[in-house]
Amino acid sequence: MKHVSLFVTVASACLLLISPGAHASDSPAPVATEAADVIEVYTDGDARAVLNARLVALAAVLELSPEQEKFWPPVENSIRKIAAQSIARGKQRANAAPPADVLDVLERVSDAELMRSQDLTGFVAAARPLAASLTEQQRNRLPAFLGIVSNPEGPLSTHSLWLFEEEER
């Protein structure tokens, strides 16, 4: 079982390394012209595959005991819900009319942060029972894996959490 967990962790890490935004590209992104079809480099299927890998990797990193595994499904469901809503918000933003002024921009930022806040509140509620069952060692693995970056010079934001990255693609 440890070999399977190690394989899943290594495979997931490899997927994370090849996911969009993981590294800079030396070649410019393809530019679509009016006559050409738009080439989608990172598809919704790719996003699902990366999310699935991250969920498997998160469970593997935590090394859940059989007693702890019963608390996992609400956490996974919450993460999947956040990803789906992030994708929908990203598509909505991409299809929205350009903002008329800076106040429109600020209103859109406010709306997005409100939605992220609600998503994060739901995640916290779903994760509390699991977190309460984790050992200190397991709890210490969680922040870095979720992308929580400690910034002593400022507050934490949702920007560093991979939970919301689909909104930005």
N, C-alpha and C positions, 0 to 999 in steps of 0.2 A: 504494500500500500504506500510505503514511503517513496518507492521508486515512481509510482504513478503521480504522487503529489509533487515530487521533484520535477518530473517531466512536464506536468501541467504548469508549474510555476515558471519553468524555463521557456516553455512554448508561449505562455502568456507574456512574458517579458519581451520575447522576440516580436510578438504582435504589437506591443506597446511601442517598440522602437521603430516599427515601420508605419505606425499610424500617422495621419496628417498632423503636421505641426511638430512632430518629434525631431525633425532635423531640417535644416535649410537645404534647398535644392540649388545646384549651381546653374541649372538651366531654367530659363524663364517659363512661366506657366503658359499653356497654350491659349492663344487669343482667338476667340470666335469672331467670325465676320458675319454680316447679315446673310450672306449666301450659304454659309456653312452651318451645320448643326453644332450645337453646343456639346462639347465633350465633357461629361461629368467624370472627373477623376476619382472622386470619393463618393460612392453611391450609398443609398439607404441600406442596401445589403451589406456593404462594407461596415457601415456604422453598427448594424446588428451583430455582425461577427466580432467586432472589437468589443462591443458591450458584453457579449456572451463570454469572451475570453477574460475580460476584466472581472466579471462576476465569479467565474471559476477560479481565477487567480486570487481574488480577495478571500474566498472561502479557503483556498489552499494556504495562503499566507497566515490566516488566523488559526489554521489547524484545529478546526472545531471538533470537540468531543461529540459522541452520540447524544449526550444530554443537551449540548449547546445547539446541535443541528436543528432541533425543533423550533428554535428562535430565528433561524435563517430565512425561511420563506417570506415573512413580512418585510424583511430588509431587502431581499432581492426584488420583490414586487414594487417596493417603494423606489428603488433605483431604476427599474424598468419604466415606471410611470414618469419619473423625472426626465429620463432620456426621451421618451415619447413627447412629452410636453415641450422639452427644449427644442426638439426637431420642429415641432409645429410652430413655435415662436420664431425660430430662425427663418422658416419659410414665409411666415406672415411678414416678418420684417423685410425680407428680400423682395416681396411683392408689393410692399406699401409704397405709396406716393412719397416722393422726397419731402422732408420736413420744410415747412414754409419759413421757419425762423428758429432761433436758438431756443425759444420756449417750447416749440414742438419737439426739439431734440431732448430737452430736459424732461418733458412729459413722457416721452418714450423710454428714457432711461429709468425714470421713476416707476413706470408700469412694469418694465422688465425686472427691476429689483424687487418689486412687490411680489411678482409671480415666483421669482427665485426664493424669496423669503418663505412663501407659503409651501413651496416644494421642500425646502430644507427643514421647515418645521415638521412636515409630514415624515420626512426621513428620520429625524431625531426621535419622533414618537415611535416609529417602527423599530428603530435600532436600540432603544433603551433596554428592553428585556434581554436582548442579546448582549449588549455591553455590560449589563449587570452580571451576566454569567461568565464573562471573560476573565482570565487571569491577568495579572499586571503585565506579564510578558506579551500576551495577546493584545491587550489595550495599547501597548507601546508601538505595535506594528501598524495600527490603524491610521493615524494621522498622515504619515508619509505616503502610505499607499493610496489614500484618497486625494492626495495632492495638497494637503494643508501645509502651507509654508508659513513658518513663524517669521514675523517681521517686527522686530523690536521698535522700529521707527514709525509704525502705523498700525491701524486696525487690520484684522483679517477681512478678506472679501471673498465672494463666491468665485471670483475670476480664476483662482488657482485650483478650484475643485474640478476634476474631470467629469463630475456628475452633470455639469452644465455646458460642456464643451460643444455639444452638438448644436447649441443655439448660435454658436459663433462661426459655423462652417458655411 
